[in-house]
Amino acid sequence: MHQIRYFLAVCETLNFTRAAESCNVSQPSLTRAIKGLEDELGGPLFRRERNNTHLTGLGEMMRPHLTQVLIETDAA
C-alpha cells in the first residue's frame, strides 16, 4: 500500500522530494518504492526531466485506478 500512497503523493506534487516529505520518508525510499511499482506495472509511471516530473501515459491511466484502490482499502 505504501507504493500506492507514494505514487499518489508524487502525482499531487510532481516532485519526488516534496512527496517524500509529505509521506514522512526519505526520498531514496520513495524512489525505490515507485521503481518497484513501475516494475510490477511494466513501465515508467513518471517522466523525470531536470526539475520537472510528468506522468507518463501509463501513470495517467493508473492514477484513477490506484486512487480507487486506496479509497476502498482505507474504507475497509
Buried (B, 14 or more C-beta within 10 A) or exposed (E): EEBBBBBBBBBEBBBBEBBBBBBEBEBEEBBBBBEEBBEEBEEBBBEEEEEEBEBBEBBEEBBEEBBEBBEEEEEE
